[in-house]
Amino acid sequence: MTEKAIFGAGCFWGVEAAFRAVKGVKEVTSGYSGGHVKNPSYRDVCTDKTGHAEVVQVEYDPSRVSYDELLDVFWNCHNPTTLNRQGPDVGKQYRSAIFFYTPEQESAARASKEKLEQSGRWLAPVVTEITPVSDFYPAEEYHQRYLEKRGISGHCPM
């Protein structure tokens, strides 16, 4: 039995690699969520007019890795204080976002965000949006396992 989670943390290539490294994660798919256009392409999303974020859909075995552990990976693989940008990538598609499937995921995500805000780790406010899952559209095949296909280990720096 597996569950799914969706996270947006900037460019999906590095985020995908970070989640693939987690024991208990069965599959990670780069894609688009949170927008208003059906079946968007990468080109569409890059116009910043579709409303989509670059995201990863994580399929995981909750008996091996908890949603809270996935949230830790999410918070540690990007800067959640920069609105609509990560590093040199700018646009709404690069926003920090958690799309929840269940009330339990929502509760865990909100508690995790509050804990991070109170930790003092970041000087600026955390701007991560936490919203219900909307349609998820897998990205084009050339985006899947992008870094791995190019022999690049690790994930994109913040």
MODELLER restraints for C-alpha pairs under 7 A, 6 or more apart:
rsr = mdl.restraints
at = mdl.atoms
rsr.add(forms.Gaussian(group=physical.xy_distance, feature=features.Distance(at['CA:1:A'], at['CA:61:A']), mean=6.55, stdev=0.5))
rsr.add(forms.Gaussian(group=physical.xy_distance, feature=features.Distance(at['CA:2:A'], at['CA:59:A']), mean=6.35, stdev=0.5))
rsr.add(forms.Gaussian(group=physical.xy_distance, feature=features.Distance(at['CA:2:A'], at['CA:60:A']), mean=5.31, stdev=0.5))
rsr.add(forms.Gaussian(group=physical.xy_distance, feature=features.Distance(at['CA:2:A'], at['CA:61:A']), mean=4.67, stdev=0.5))
rsr.add(forms.Gaussian(group=physical.xy_distance, feature=features.Distance(at['CA:2:A'], at['CA:62:A']), mean=6.61, stdev=0.5))
rsr.add(forms.Gaussian(group=physical.xy_distance, feature=features.Distance(at['CA:3:A'], at['CA:59:A']), mean=5.63, stdev=0.5))
rsr.add(forms.Gaussian(group=physical.xy_distance, feature=features.Distance(at['CA:3:A'], at['CA:60:A']), mean=5.47, stdev=0.5))
rsr.add(forms.Gaussian(group=physical.xy_distance, feature=features.Distance(at['CA:3:A'], at['CA:61:A']), mean=6.44, stdev=0.5))
rsr.add(forms.Gaussian(group=physical.xy_distance, feature=features.Distance(at['CA:3:A'], at['CA:62:A']), mean=6.87, stdev=0.5))
rsr.add(forms.Gaussian(group=physical.xy_distance, feature=features.Distance(at['CA:4:A'], at['CA:57:A']), mean=6.68, stdev=0.5))
rsr.add(forms.Gaussian(group=physical.xy_distance, feature=features.Distance(at['CA:4:A'], at['CA:58:A']), mean=5.43, stdev=0.5))
rsr.add(forms.Gaussian(group=physical.xy_distance, feature=features.Distance(at['CA:4:A'], at['CA:59:A']), mean=4.48, stdev=0.5))
rsr.add(forms.Gaussian(group=physical.xy_distance, feature=features.Distance(at['CA:4:A'], at['CA:60:A']), mean=6.25, stdev=0.5))
rsr.add(forms.Gaussian(group=physical.xy_distance, feature=features.Distance(at['CA:5:A'], at['CA:57:A']), mean=5.72, stdev=0.5))
rsr.add(forms.Gaussian(group=physical.xy_distance, feature=features.Distance(at['CA:5:A'], at['CA:58:A']), mean=5.12, stdev=0.5))
rsr.add(forms.Gaussian(group=physical.xy_distance, feature=features.Distance(at['CA:5:A'], at['CA:59:A']), mean=6.64, stdev=0.5))
rsr.add(forms.Gaussian(group=physical.xy_distance, feature=features.Distance(at['CA:5:A'], at['CA:100:A']), mean=6.62, stdev=0.5))
rsr.add(forms.Gaussian(group=physical.xy_distance, feature=features.Distance(at['CA:5:A'], at['CA:101:A']), mean=6.95, stdev=0.5))
rsr.add(forms.Gaussian(group=physical.xy_distance, feature=features.Distance(at['CA:6:A'], at['CA:55:A']), mean=6.54, stdev=0.5))
rsr.add(forms.Gaussian(group=physical.xy_distance, feature=features.Distance(at['CA:6:A'], at['CA:56:A']), mean=5.62, stdev=0.5))
rsr.add(forms.Gaussian(group=physical.xy_distance, feature=features.Distance(at['CA:6:A'], at['CA:57:A']), mean=4.47, stdev=0.5))
rsr.add(forms.Gaussian(group=physical.xy_distance, feature=features.Distance(at['CA:6:A'], at['CA:58:A']), mean=6.11, stdev=0.5))
rsr.add(forms.Gaussian(group=physical.xy_distance, feature=features.Distance(at['CA:6:A'], at['CA:98:A']), mean=6.17, stdev=0.5))
rsr.add(forms.Gaussian(group=physical.xy_distance, feature=features.Distance(at['CA:6:A'], at['CA:99:A']), mean=5.28, stdev=0.5))
rsr.add(forms.Gaussian(group=physical.xy_distance, feature=features.Distance(at['CA:6:A'], at['CA:100:A']), mean=6.87, stdev=0.5))
rsr.add(forms.Gaussian(group=physical.xy_distance, feature=features.Distance(at['CA:7:A'], at['CA:55:A']), mean=5.38, stdev=0.5))
rsr.add(forms.Gaussian(group=physical.xy_distance, feature=features.Distance(at['CA:7:A'], at['CA:56:A']), mean=5.52, stdev=0.5))
rsr.add(forms.Gaussian(group=physical.xy_distance, feature=features.Distance(at['CA:7:A'], at['CA:57:A']), mean=6.74, stdev=0.5))
rsr.add(forms.Gaussian(group=physical.xy_distance, feature=features.Distance(at['CA:7:A'], at['CA:97:A']), mean=5.85, stdev=0.5))
rsr.add(forms.Gaussian(group=physical.xy_distance, feature=features.Distance(at['CA:7:A'], at['CA:98:A']), mean=4.78, stdev=0.5))
rsr.add(forms.Gaussian(group=physical.xy_distance, feature=features.Distance(at['CA:7:A'], at['CA:99:A']), mean=6.28, stdev=0.5))
rsr.add(forms.Gaussian(group=physical.xy_distance, feature=features.Distance(at['CA:8:A'], at['CA:53:A']), mean=6.31, stdev=0.5))
rsr.add(forms.Gaussian(group=physical.xy_distance, feature=features.Distance(at['CA:8:A'], at['CA:54:A']), mean=5.85, stdev=0.5))
rsr.add(forms.Gaussian(group=physical.xy_distance, feature=features.Distance(at['CA:8:A'], at['CA:55:A']), mean=4.14, stdev=0.5))
rsr.add(forms.Gaussian(group=physical.xy_distance, feature=features.Distance(at['CA:8:A'], at['CA:56:A']), mean=6.47, stdev=0.5))
rsr.add(forms.Gaussian(group=physical.xy_distance, feature=features.Distance(at['CA:8:A'], at['CA:95:A']), mean=6.54, stdev=0.5))
rsr.add(forms.Gaussian(group=physical.xy_distance, feature=features.Distance(at['CA:8:A'], at['CA:96:A']), mean=5.24, stdev=0.5))
rsr.add(forms.Gaussian(group=physical.xy_distance, feature=features.Distance(at['CA:8:A'], at['CA:97:A']), mean=4.69, stdev=0.5))
rsr.add(forms.Gaussian(group=physical.xy_distance, feature=features.Distance(at['CA:8:A'], at['CA:98:A']), mean=6.26, stdev=0.5))
rsr.add(forms.Gaussian(group=physical.xy_distance, feature=features.Distance(at['CA:9:A'], at['CA:15:A']), mean=6.67, stdev=0.5))
rsr.add(forms.Gaussian(group=physical.xy_distance, feature=features.Distance(at['CA:9:A'], at['CA:55:A']), mean=6.89, stdev=0.5))
rsr.add(forms.Gaussian(group=physical.xy_distance, feature=features.Distance(at['CA:9:A'], at['CA:78:A']), mean=5.83, stdev=0.5))
rsr.add(forms.Gaussian(group=physical.xy_distance, feature=features.Distance(at['CA:9:A'], at['CA:94:A']), mean=6.58, stdev=0.5))
rsr.add(forms.Gaussian(group=physical.xy_distance, feature=features.Distance(at['CA:9:A'], at['CA:95:A']), mean=6.35, stdev=0.5))
rsr.add(forms.Gaussian(group=physical.xy_distance, feature=features.Distance(at['CA:9:A'], at['CA:96:A']), mean=4.74, stdev=0.5))
rsr.add(forms.Gaussian(group=physical.xy_distance, feature=features.Distance(at['CA:9:A'], at['CA:97:A']), mean=6.59, stdev=0.5))
rsr.add(forms.Gaussian(group=physical.xy_distance, feature=features.Distance(at['CA:10:A'], at['CA:54:A']), mean=6.51, stdev=0.5))
rsr.add(forms.Gaussian(group=physical.xy_distance, feature=features.Distance(at['CA:10:A'], at['CA:85:A']), mean=6.66, stdev=0.5))
rsr.add(forms.Gaussian(group=physical.xy_distance, feature=features.Distance(at['CA:10:A'], at['CA:86:A']), mean=5.30, stdev=0.5))
rsr.add(forms.Gaussian(group=physical.xy_distance, feature=features.Distance(at['CA:10:A'], at['CA:94:A']), mean=4.03, stdev=0.5))
rsr.add(forms.Gaussian(group=physical.xy_distance, feature=features.Distance(at['CA:10:A'], at['CA:95:A']), mean=5.93, stdev=0.5))
rsr.add(forms.Gaussian(group=physical.xy_distance, feature=features.Distance(at['CA:10:A'], at['CA:96:A']), mean=6.58, stdev=0.5))
rsr.add(forms.Gaussian(group=physical.xy_distance, feature=features.Distance(at['CA:11:A'], at['CA:54:A']), mean=6.32, stdev=0.5))
rsr.add(forms.Gaussian(group=physical.xy_distance, feature=features.Distance(at['CA:11:A'], at['CA:94:A']), mean=6.22, stdev=0.5))
rsr.add(forms.Gaussian(group=physical.xy_distance, feature=features.Distance(at['CA:12:A'], at['CA:30:A']), mean=5.96, stdev=0.5))
rsr.add(forms.Gaussian(group=physical.xy_distance, feature=features.Distance(at['CA:12:A'], at['CA:54:A']), mean=5.74, stdev=0.5))
rsr.add(forms.Gaussian(group=physical.xy_distance, feature=features.Distance(at['CA:12:A'], at['CA:55:A']), mean=5.72, stdev=0.5))
rsr.add(forms.Gaussian(group=physical.xy_distance, feature=features.Distance(at['CA:12:A'], at['CA:56:A']), mean=6.30, stdev=0.5))
rsr.add(forms.Gaussian(group=physical.xy_distance, feature=features.Distance(at['CA:13:A'], at['CA:146:A']), mean=5.90, stdev=0.5))
rsr.add(forms.Gaussian(group=physical.xy_distance, feature=features.Distance(at['CA:13:A'], at['CA:147:A']), mean=6.35, stdev=0.5))
rsr.add(forms.Gaussian(group=physical.xy_distance, feature=features.Distance(at['CA:14:A'], at['CA:155:A']), mean=4.01, stdev=0.5))
rsr.add(forms.Gaussian(group=physical.xy_distance, feature=features.Distance(at['CA:14:A'], at['CA:156:A']), mean=4.41, stdev=0.5))
rsr.add(forms.Gaussian(group=physical.xy_distance, feature=features.Distance(at['CA:15:A'], at['CA:77:A']), mean=6.65, stdev=0.5))
rsr.add(forms.Gaussian(group=physical.xy_distance, feature=features.Distance(at['CA:15:A'], at['CA:155:A']), mean=6.58, stdev=0.5))
rsr.add(forms.Gaussian(group=physical.xy_distance, feature=features.Distance(at['CA:16:A'], at['CA:28:A']), mean=6.13, stdev=0.5))
rsr.add(forms.Gaussian(group=physical.xy_distance, feature=features.Distance(at['CA:16:A'], at['CA:30:A']), mean=6.53, stdev=0.5))
rsr.add(forms.Gaussian(group=physical.xy_distance, feature=features.Distance(at['CA:16:A'], at['CA:56:A']), mean=6.11, stdev=0.5))
rsr.add(forms.Gaussian(group=physical.xy_distance, feature=features.Distance(at['CA:17:A'], at['CA:154:A']), mean=6.54, stdev=0.5))
rsr.add(forms.Gaussian(group=physical.xy_distance, feature=features.Distance(at['CA:17:A'], at['CA:155:A']), mean=5.64, stdev=0.5))
rsr.add(forms.Gaussian(group=physical.xy_distance, feature=features.Distance(at['CA:18:A'], at['CA:154:A']), mean=6.93, stdev=0.5))
rsr.add(forms.Gaussian(group=physical.xy_distance, feature=features.Distance(at['CA:18:A'], at['CA:155:A']), mean=5.88, stdev=0.5))
rsr.add(forms.Gaussian(group=physical.xy_distance, feature=features.Distance(at['CA:19:A'], at['CA:28:A']), mean=6.95, stdev=0.5))
rsr.add(forms.Gaussian(group=physical.xy_distance, feature=features.Distance(at['CA:20:A'], at['CA:28:A']), mean=6.32, stdev=0.5))
rsr.add(forms.Gaussian(group=physical.xy_distance, feature=features.Distance(at['CA:23:A'], at['CA:65:A']), mean=6.91, stdev=0.5))
rsr.add(forms.Gaussian(group=physical.xy_distance, feature=features.Distance(at['CA:24:A'], at['CA:60:A']), mean=5.75, stdev=0.5))
rsr.add(forms.Gaussian(group=physical.xy_distance, feature=features.Distance(at['CA:24:A'], at['CA:61:A']), mean=5.31, stdev=0.5))
rsr.add(forms.Gaussian(group=physical.xy_distance, feature=features.Distance(at['CA:24:A'], at['CA:64:A']), mean=4.83, stdev=0.5))
rsr.add(forms.Gaussian(group=physical.xy_distance, feature=features.Distance(at['CA:24:A'], at['CA:65:A']), mean=5.20, stdev=0.5))
rsr.add(forms.Gaussian(group=physical.xy_distance, feature=features.Distance(at['CA:25:A'], at['CA:58:A']), mean=6.96, stdev=0.5))
rsr.add(forms.Gaussian(group=physical.xy_distance, feature=features.Distance(at['CA:25:A'], at['CA:59:A']), mean=6.05, stdev=0.5))
rsr.add(forms.Gaussian(group=physical.xy_distance, feature=features.Distance(at['CA:25:A'], at['CA:60:A']), mean=4.22, stdev=0.5))
rsr.add(forms.Gaussian(group=physical.xy_distance, feature=features.Distance(at['CA:25:A'], at['CA:61:A']), mean=6.30, stdev=0.5))
rsr.add(forms.Gaussian(group=physical.xy_distance, feature=features.Distance(at['CA:26:A'], at['CA:59:A']), mean=5.53, stdev=0.5))
rsr.add(forms.Gaussian(group=physical.xy_distance, feature=features.Distance(at['CA:26:A'], at['CA:60:A']), mean=5.17, stdev=0.5))
rsr.add(forms.Gaussian(group=physical.xy_distance, feature=features.Distance(at['CA:26:A'], at['CA:61:A']), mean=6.94, stdev=0.5))
rsr.add(forms.Gaussian(group=physical.xy_distance, feature=features.Distance(at['CA:27:A'], at['CA:58:A']), mean=6.00, stdev=0.5))
rsr.add(forms.Gaussian(group=physical.xy_distance, feature=features.Distance(at['CA:27:A'], at['CA:59:A']), mean=5.12, stdev=0.5))
rsr.add(forms.Gaussian(group=physical.xy_distance, feature=features.Distance(at['CA:28:A'], at['CA:56:A']), mean=6.31, stdev=0.5))
rsr.add(forms.Gaussian(group=physical.xy_distance, feature=features.Distance(at['CA:28:A'], at['CA:57:A']), mean=5.61, stdev=0.5))
rsr.add(forms.Gaussian(group=physical.xy_distance, feature=features.Distance(at['CA:28:A'], at['CA:58:A']), mean=4.63, stdev=0.5))
rsr.add(forms.Gaussian(group=physical.xy_distance, feature=features.Distance(at['CA:28:A'], at['CA:59:A']), mean=6.28, stdev=0.5))
rsr.add(forms.Gaussian(group=physical.xy_distance, feature=features.Distance(at['CA:29:A'], at['CA:56:A']), mean=5.42, stdev=0.5))
rsr.add(forms.Gaussian(group=physical.xy_distance, feature=features.Distance(at['CA:29:A'], at['CA:57:A']), mean=5.18, stdev=0.5))
rsr.add(forms.Gaussian(group=physical.xy_distance, feature=features.Distance(at['CA:29:A'], at['CA:58:A']), mean=6.69, stdev=0.5))
rsr.add(forms.Gaussian(group=physical.xy_distance, feature=features.Distance(at['CA:29:A'], at['CA:138:A']), mean=6.53, stdev=0.5))
rsr.add(forms.Gaussian(group=physical.xy_distance, feature=features.Distance(at['CA:29:A'], at['CA:144:A']), mean=6.59, stdev=0.5))
rsr.add(forms.Gaussian(group=physical.xy_distance, feature=features.Distance(at['CA:30:A'], at['CA:55:A']), mean=5.92, stdev=0.5))
rsr.add(forms.Gaussian(group=physical.xy_distance, feature=features.Distance(at['CA:30:A'], at['CA:56:A']), mean=4.47, stdev=0.5))
rsr.add(forms.Gaussian(group=physical.xy_distance, feature=features.Distance(at['CA:30:A'], at['CA:57:A']), mean=6.48, stdev=0.5))
rsr.add(forms.Gaussian(group=physical.xy_distance, feature=features.Distance(at['CA:30:A'], at['CA:138:A']), mean=5.96, stdev=0.5))
rsr.add(forms.Gaussian(group=physical.xy_distance, feature=features.Distance(at['CA:30:A'], at['CA:139:A']), mean=5.61, stdev=0.5))
rsr.add(forms.Gaussian(group=physical.xy_distance, feature=features.Distance(at['CA:30:A'], at['CA:143:A']), mean=6.83, stdev=0.5))
rsr.add(forms.Gaussian(group=physical.xy_distance, feature=features.Distance(at['CA:30:A'], at['CA:144:A']), mean=5.96, stdev=0.5))
rsr.add(forms.Gaussian(group=physical.xy_distance, feature=features.Distance(at['CA:31:A'], at['CA:54:A']), mean=5.91, stdev=0.5))
rsr.add(forms.Gaussian(group=physical.xy_distance, feature=features.Distance(at['CA:31:A'], at['CA:55:A']), mean=5.32, stdev=0.5))
rsr.add(forms.Gaussian(group=physical.xy_distance, feature=features.Distance(at['CA:31:A'], at['CA:56:A']), mean=5.85, stdev=0.5))
rsr.add(forms.Gaussian(group=physical.xy_distance, feature=features.Distance(at['CA:31:A'], at['CA:136:A']), mean=6.80, stdev=0.5))
rsr.add(forms.Gaussian(group=physical.xy_distance, feature=features.Distance(at['CA:31:A'], at['CA:137:A']), mean=5.40, stdev=0.5))
rsr.add(forms.Gaussian(group=physical.xy_distance, feature=features.Distance(at['CA:31:A'], at['CA:138:A']), mean=4.07, stdev=0.5))
rsr.add(forms.Gaussian(group=physical.xy_distance, feature=features.Distance(at['CA:31:A'], at['CA:139:A']), mean=4.14, stdev=0.5))
rsr.add(forms.Gaussian(group=physical.xy_distance, feature=features.Distance(at['CA:32:A'], at['CA:52:A']), mean=5.71, stdev=0.5))
rsr.add(forms.Gaussian(group=physical.xy_distance, feature=features.Distance(at['CA:32:A'], at['CA:53:A']), mean=5.55, stdev=0.5))
rsr.add(forms.Gaussian(group=physical.xy_distance, feature=features.Distance(at['CA:32:A'], at['CA:54:A']), mean=4.92, stdev=0.5))
rsr.add(forms.Gaussian(group=physical.xy_distance, feature=features.Distance(at['CA:32:A'], at['CA:55:A']), mean=5.49, stdev=0.5))
rsr.add(forms.Gaussian(group=physical.xy_distance, feature=features.Distance(at['CA:32:A'], at['CA:136:A']), mean=5.82, stdev=0.5))
rsr.add(forms.Gaussian(group=physical.xy_distance, feature=features.Distance(at['CA:32:A'], at['CA:137:A']), mean=5.18, stdev=0.5))
rsr.add(forms.Gaussian(group=physical.xy_distance, feature=features.Distance(at['CA:32:A'], at['CA:138:A']), mean=6.40, stdev=0.5))
rsr.add(forms.Gaussian(group=physical.xy_distance, feature=features.Distance(at['CA:32:A'], at['CA:139:A']), mean=6.57, stdev=0.5))
rsr.add(forms.Gaussian(group=physical.xy_distance, feature=features.Distance(at['CA:33:A'], at['CA:52:A']), mean=5.09, stdev=0.5))
rsr.add(forms.Gaussian(group=physical.xy_distance, feature=features.Distance(at['CA:33:A'], at['CA:53:A']), mean=5.54, stdev=0.5))
rsr.add(forms.Gaussian(group=physical.xy_distance, feature=features.Distance(at['CA:33:A'], at['CA:54:A']), mean=6.92, stdev=0.5))
rsr.add(forms.Gaussian(group=physical.xy_distance, feature=features.Distance(at['CA:33:A'], at['CA:55:A']), mean=6.56, stdev=0.5))
rsr.add(forms.Gaussian(group=physical.xy_distance, feature=features.Distance(at['CA:33:A'], at['CA:134:A']), mean=6.27, stdev=0.5))
rsr.add(forms.Gaussian(group=physical.xy_distance, feature=features.Distance(at['CA:33:A'], at['CA:135:A']), mean=5.91, stdev=0.5))
rsr.add(forms.Gaussian(group=physical.xy_distance, feature=features.Distance(at['CA:33:A'], at['CA:136:A']), mean=4.87, stdev=0.5))
rsr.add(forms.Gaussian(group=physical.xy_distance, feature=features.Distance(at['CA:33:A'], at['CA:137:A']), mean=6.53, stdev=0.5))
rsr.add(forms.Gaussian(group=physical.xy_distance, feature=features.Distance(at['CA:34:A'], at['CA:51:A']), mean=6.26, stdev=0.5))
rsr.add(forms.Gaussian(group=physical.xy_distance, feature=features.Distance(at['CA:34:A'], at['CA:52:A']), mean=4.73, stdev=0.5))
rsr.add(forms.Gaussian(group=physical.xy_distance, feature=features.Distance(at['CA:34:A'], at['CA:53:A']), mean=6.06, stdev=0.5))
rsr.add(forms.Gaussian(group=physical.xy_distance, feature=features.Distance(at['CA:34:A'], at['CA:134:A']), mean=5.70, stdev=0.5))
rsr.add(forms.Gaussian(group=physical.xy_distance, feature=features.Distance(at['CA:35:A'], at['CA:50:A']), mean=5.47, stdev=0.5))
rsr.add(forms.Gaussian(group=physical.xy_distance, feature=features.Distance(at['CA:35:A'], at['CA:51:A']), mean=3.96, stdev=0.5))
rsr.add(forms.Gaussian(group=physical.xy_distance, feature=features.Distance(at['CA:35:A'], at['CA:52:A']), mean=3.90, stdev=0.5))
rsr.add(forms.Gaussian(group=physical.xy_distance, feature=features.Distance(at['CA:36:A'], at['CA:50:A']), mean=5.87, stdev=0.5))
rsr.add(forms.Gaussian(group=physical.xy_distance, feature=features.Distance(at['CA:36:A'], at['CA:51:A']), mean=6.12, stdev=0.5))
rsr.add(forms.Gaussian(group=physical.xy_distance, feature=features.Distance(at['CA:37:A'], at['CA:50:A']), mean=5.61, stdev=0.5))
rsr.add(forms.Gaussian(group=physical.xy_distance, feature=features.Distance(at['CA:39:A'], at['CA:137:A']), mean=6.14, stdev=0.5))
rsr.add(forms.Gaussian(group=physical.xy_distance, feature=features.Distance(at['CA:42:A'], at['CA:139:A']), mean=6.90, stdev=0.5))
rsr.add(forms.Gaussian(group=physical.xy_distance, feature=features.Distance(at['CA:44:A'], at['CA:50:A']), mean=6.71, stdev=0.5))
rsr.add(forms.Gaussian(group=physical.xy_distance, feature=features.Distance(at['CA:45:A'], at['CA:52:A']), mean=6.17, stdev=0.5))
rsr.add(forms.Gaussian(group=physical.xy_distance, feature=features.Distance(at['CA:45:A'], at['CA:93:A']), mean=6.71, stdev=0.5))
rsr.add(forms.Gaussian(group=physical.xy_distance, feature=features.Distance(at['CA:48:A'], at['CA:91:A']), mean=6.12, stdev=0.5))
rsr.add(forms.Gaussian(group=physical.xy_distance, feature=features.Distance(at['CA:48:A'], at['CA:92:A']), mean=6.06, stdev=0.5))
rsr.add(forms.Gaussian(group=physical.xy_distance, feature=features.Distance(at['CA:48:A'], at['CA:93:A']), mean=6.43, stdev=0.5))
rsr.add(forms.Gaussian(group=physical.xy_distance, feature=features.Distance(at['CA:51:A'], at['CA:92:A']), mean=6.93, stdev=0.5))
rsr.add(forms.Gaussian(group=physical.xy_distance, feature=features.Distance(at['CA:52:A'], at['CA:93:A']), mean=5.55, stdev=0.5))
rsr.add(forms.Gaussian(group=physical.xy_distance, feature=features.Distance(at['CA:53:A'], at['CA:92:A']), mean=6.55, stdev=0.5))
rsr.add(forms.Gaussian(group=physical.xy_distance, feature=features.Distance(at['CA:53:A'], at['CA:93:A']), mean=3.81, stdev=0.5))
rsr.add(forms.Gaussian(group=physical.xy_distance, feature=features.Distance(at['CA:53:A'], at['CA:94:A']), mean=5.90, stdev=0.5))
rsr.add(forms.Gaussian(group=physical.xy_distance, feature=features.Distance(at['CA:53:A'], at['CA:95:A']), mean=6.34, stdev=0.5))
rsr.add(forms.Gaussian(group=physical.xy_distance, feature=features.Distance(at['CA:54:A'], at['CA:93:A']), mean=5.41, stdev=0.5))
rsr.add(forms.Gaussian(group=physical.xy_distance, feature=features.Distance(at['CA:54:A'], at['CA:94:A']), mean=6.10, stdev=0.5))
rsr.add(forms.Gaussian(group=physical.xy_distance, feature=features.Distance(at['CA:68:A'], at['CA:108:A']), mean=6.81, stdev=0.5))
rsr.add(forms.Gaussian(group=physical.xy_distance, feature=features.Distance(at['CA:77:A'], at['CA:158:A']), mean=6.93, stdev=0.5))
rsr.add(forms.Gaussian(group=physical.xy_distance, feature=features.Distance(at['CA:78:A'], at['CA:158:A']), mean=5.18, stdev=0.5))
rsr.add(forms.Gaussian(group=physical.xy_distance, feature=features.Distance(at['CA:79:A'], at['CA:86:A']), mean=6.77, stdev=0.5))
rsr.add(forms.Gaussian(group=physical.xy_distance, feature=features.Distance(at['CA:79:A'], at['CA:158:A']), mean=6.19, stdev=0.5))
rsr.add(forms.Gaussian(group=physical.xy_distance, feature=features.Distance(at['CA:80:A'], at['CA:96:A']), mean=5.76, stdev=0.5))
rsr.add(forms.Gaussian(group=physical.xy_distance, feature=features.Distance(at['CA:80:A'], at['CA:126:A']), mean=5.35, stdev=0.5))
rsr.add(forms.Gaussian(group=physical.xy_distance, feature=features.Distance(at['CA:80:A'], at['CA:127:A']), mean=5.99, stdev=0.5))
rsr.add(forms.Gaussian(group=physical.xy_distance, feature=features.Distance(at['CA:80:A'], at['CA:128:A']), mean=5.75, stdev=0.5))
rsr.add(forms.Gaussian(group=physical.xy_distance, feature=features.Distance(at['CA:81:A'], at['CA:124:A']), mean=5.91, stdev=0.5))
rsr.add(forms.Gaussian(group=physical.xy_distance, feature=features.Distance(at['CA:81:A'], at['CA:125:A']), mean=5.65, stdev=0.5))
rsr.add(forms.Gaussian(group=physical.xy_distance, feature=features.Distance(at['CA:81:A'], at['CA:126:A']), mean=4.44, stdev=0.5))
rsr.add(forms.Gaussian(group=physical.xy_distance, feature=features.Distance(at['CA:81:A'], at['CA:127:A']), mean=5.26, stdev=0.5))
rsr.add(forms.Gaussian(group=physical.xy_distance, feature=features.Distance(at['CA:82:A'], at['CA:127:A']), mean=6.86, stdev=0.5))
rsr.add(forms.Gaussian(group=physical.xy_distance, feature=features.Distance(at['CA:83:A'], at['CA:95:A']), mean=6.18, stdev=0.5))
rsr.add(forms.Gaussian(group=physical.xy_distance, feature=features.Distance(at['CA:83:A'], at['CA:127:A']), mean=6.22, stdev=0.5))
rsr.add(forms.Gaussian(group=physical.xy_distance, feature=features.Distance(at['CA:84:A'], at['CA:90:A']), mean=6.06, stdev=0.5))
rsr.add(forms.Gaussian(group=physical.xy_distance, feature=features.Distance(at['CA:84:A'], at['CA:91:A']), mean=5.12, stdev=0.5))
rsr.add(forms.Gaussian(group=physical.xy_distance, feature=features.Distance(at['CA:84:A'], at['CA:92:A']), mean=4.58, stdev=0.5))
rsr.add(forms.Gaussian(group=physical.xy_distance, feature=features.Distance(at['CA:84:A'], at['CA:93:A']), mean=6.90, stdev=0.5))
rsr.add(forms.Gaussian(group=physical.xy_distance, feature=features.Distance(at['CA:84:A'], at['CA:94:A']), mean=5.31, stdev=0.5))
rsr.add(forms.Gaussian(group=physical.xy_distance, feature=features.Distance(at['CA:84:A'], at['CA:95:A']), mean=4.15, stdev=0.5))
rsr.add(forms.Gaussian(group=physical.xy_distance, feature=features.Distance(at['CA:85:A'], at['CA:91:A']), mean=5.90, stdev=0.5))
rsr.add(forms.Gaussian(group=physical.xy_distance, feature=features.Distance(at['CA:85:A'], at['CA:94:A']), mean=5.14, stdev=0.5))
rsr.add(forms.Gaussian(group=physical.xy_distance, feature=features.Distance(at['CA:85:A'], at['CA:95:A']), mean=5.83, stdev=0.5))
rsr.add(forms.Gaussian(group=physical.xy_distance, feature=features.Distance(at['CA:86:A'], at['CA:94:A']), mean=6.32, stdev=0.5))
rsr.add(forms.Gaussian(group=physical.xy_distance, feature=features.Distance(at['CA:86:A'], at['CA:158:A']), mean=6.54, stdev=0.5))
rsr.add(forms.Gaussian(group=physical.xy_distance, feature=features.Distance(at['CA:87:A'], at['CA:158:A']), mean=5.88, stdev=0.5))
rsr.add(forms.Gaussian(group=physical.xy_distance, feature=features.Distance(at['CA:96:A'], at['CA:128:A']), mean=4.68, stdev=0.5))
rsr.add(forms.Gaussian(group=physical.xy_distance, feature=features.Distance(at['CA:96:A'], at['CA:129:A']), mean=6.45, stdev=0.5))
rsr.add(forms.Gaussian(group=physical.xy_distance, feature=features.Distance(at['CA:97:A'], at['CA:128:A']), mean=5.11, stdev=0.5))
rsr.add(forms.Gaussian(group=physical.xy_distance, feature=features.Distance(at['CA:97:A'], at['CA:129:A']), mean=4.68, stdev=0.5))
rsr.add(forms.Gaussian(group=physical.xy_distance, feature=features.Distance(at['CA:97:A'], at['CA:130:A']), mean=5.89, stdev=0.5))
rsr.add(forms.Gaussian(group=physical.xy_distance, feature=features.Distance(at['CA:98:A'], at['CA:129:A']), mean=6.22, stdev=0.5))
rsr.add(forms.Gaussian(group=physical.xy_distance, feature=features.Distance(at['CA:98:A'], at['CA:130:A']), mean=4.82, stdev=0.5))
rsr.add(forms.Gaussian(group=physical.xy_distance, feature=features.Distance(at['CA:98:A'], at['CA:131:A']), mean=6.44, stdev=0.5))
rsr.add(forms.Gaussian(group=physical.xy_distance, feature=features.Distance(at['CA:99:A'], at['CA:130:A']), mean=5.93, stdev=0.5))
rsr.add(forms.Gaussian(group=physical.xy_distance, feature=features.Distance(at['CA:99:A'], at['CA:131:A']), mean=5.04, stdev=0.5))
rsr.add(forms.Gaussian(group=physical.xy_distance, feature=features.Distance(at['CA:99:A'], at['CA:132:A']), mean=5.17, stdev=0.5))
rsr.add(forms.Gaussian(group=physical.xy_distance, feature=features.Distance(at['CA:99:A'], at['CA:133:A']), mean=4.67, stdev=0.5))
rsr.add(forms.Gaussian(group=physical.xy_distance, feature=features.Distance(at['CA:100:A'], at['CA:106:A']), mean=5.51, stdev=0.5))
rsr.add(forms.Gaussian(group=physical.xy_distance, feature=features.Distance(at['CA:100:A'], at['CA:131:A']), mean=6.22, stdev=0.5))
rsr.add(forms.Gaussian(group=physical.xy_distance, feature=features.Distance(at['CA:100:A'], at['CA:132:A']), mean=4.88, stdev=0.5))
rsr.add(forms.Gaussian(group=physical.xy_distance, feature=features.Distance(at['CA:100:A'], at['CA:133:A']), mean=5.30, stdev=0.5))
rsr.add(forms.Gaussian(group=physical.xy_distance, feature=features.Distance(at['CA:101:A'], at['CA:132:A']), mean=6.29, stdev=0.5))
rsr.add(forms.Gaussian(group=physical.xy_distance, feature=features.Distance(at['CA:101:A'], at['CA:133:A']), mean=5.65, stdev=0.5))
rsr.add(forms.Gaussian(group=physical.xy_distance, feature=features.Distance(at['CA:117:A'], at['CA:126:A']), mean=6.43, stdev=0.5))
rsr.add(forms.Gaussian(group=physical.xy_distance, feature=features.Distance(at['CA:147:A'], at['CA:153:A']), mean=6.88, stdev=0.5))
